[in-house]
Amino acid sequence: MKTLENLKVKIFADGADKQGMLEMYNKSYVKGLTTNPTLMKKAGIADYRFFCKDILTHIKDKPLSFEVFSDDFVEMERQAMEISSWGDNVYVKIPVTNTKQEACFDLIERLAKKNVKINVTALMTLSQVRDVVHVLNPCVPSYVSVFAGRIADTGRDPMPIMSAAVELLKIVPSAELIWASPRELLNIFHADAVGCHVITVTNAILKKLSLLGYDLNQYSLDTVKMFYSDAVAAEFKL
């Protein structure tokens, strides 16, 4: 098994809890951070602009992705331009389609021509990856986020798709592929194995990094002890 130090894939922390984001930002192995409207809603964020700008006063030297939240392309573009202006390390997350399944490729192309750093998000097919790659600016850094975890949720193996996506991105050297929505720590090694540039990982999964290489006999005993102590605490009787 590879160690954390031997991994080529970059780990980005995914979350919207300020304390958790700053905790992960201070980890040397965390190379960037991402968030999205769903995570922000769960975290109780009420003022989008204030939250983002507040985080940026603490995080200035690692890439940080914030997502537009309009369903209208004109308003998406306006939001994207404002978000982009907040910092040199800011990437604007643009969903691959709106809720009407209208493709965002024209918007992505316009933003790319304006030198906006983009994180195209919610992709799940290779055709989407192929179409996005053709509208990115080869002179501007960007991310392409393929939701491998959600692909796996459908019973499909995401590894072949992610491996093929890596190849598709080679025509745009400035673009990096993100393995998004991982479900377990092992996915970090899956992403590394297929050559993904980045994997976004929630704090809950990142906290399992302490288990890397942990002795399985000891882990078995830990589990037995957990079951026993919980049974005692519950005062179960037969």
Rosetta blueprint (number, residue, H / E / L):
1 M L
2 K L
3 T L
4 L H
5 E H
6 N H
7 L L
8 K L
9 V L
10 K E
11 I E
12 F E
13 A E
14 D E
15 G L
16 A L
17 D L
18 K H
19 Q H
20 G H
21 M H
22 L H
23 E H
24 M H
25 Y H
26 N L
27 K L
28 S L
29 Y L
30 V E
31 K E
32 G E
33 L E
34 T E
35 T L
36 N L
37 P H
38 T H
39 L H
40 M H
41 K H
42 K H
43 A L
44 G L
45 I L
46 A L
47 D L
48 Y H
49 R H
50 F H
51 F H
52 C H
53 K H
54 D H
55 I H
56 L H
57 T H
58 H H
59 I L
60 K L
61 D L
62 K L
63 P L
64 L E
65 S E
66 F E
67 E E
68 V L
69 F L
70 S L
71 D L
72 D L
73 F H
74 V H
75 E H
76 M H
77 E H
78 R H
79 Q H
80 A H
81 M H
82 E H
83 I H
84 S H
85 S L
86 W L
87 G L
88 D L
89 N L
90 V E
91 Y E
92 V E
93 K E
94 I E
95 P E
96 V L
97 T E
98 N L
99 T L
100 K L
101 Q L
102 E L
103 A E
104 C L
105 F H
106 D H
107 L H
108 I H
109 E H
110 R H
111 L H
112 A H
113 K H
114 K L
115 N L
116 V L
117 K L
118 I E
119 N E
120 V E
121 T E
122 A E
123 L E
124 M L
125 T L
126 L H
127 S H
128 Q H
129 V H
130 R H
131 D H
132 V H
133 V H
134 H L
135 V L
136 L L
137 N L
138 P L
139 C L
140 V L
141 P L
142 S E
143 Y E
144 V E
145 S E
146 V E
147 F L
148 A H
149 G H
150 R H
151 I H
152 A H
153 D H
154 T L
155 G L
156 R L
157 D L
158 P H
159 M H
160 P H
161 I H
162 M H
163 S H
164 A H
165 A H
166 V H
167 E H
168 L H
169 L H
170 K H
171 I H
172 V L
173 P L
174 S L
175 A E
176 E E
177 L E
178 I E
179 W E
180 A L
181 S L
182 P L
183 R L
184 E L
185 L L
186 L H
187 N H
188 I H
189 F H
190 H H
191 A H
192 D H
193 A H
194 V H
195 G L
196 C L
197 H L
198 V E
199 I E
200 T E
201 V E
202 T E
203 N H
204 A H
205 I H
206 L H
207 K H
208 K H
209 L H
210 S H
211 L H
212 L L
213 G L
214 Y L
215 D L
216 L H
217 N H
218 Q H
219 Y H
220 S H
221 L H
222 D H
223 T H
224 V H
225 K H
226 M H
227 F H
228 Y H
229 S H
230 D H
231 A H
232 V H
233 A H
234 A H
235 E L
236 F L
237 K L
238 L L
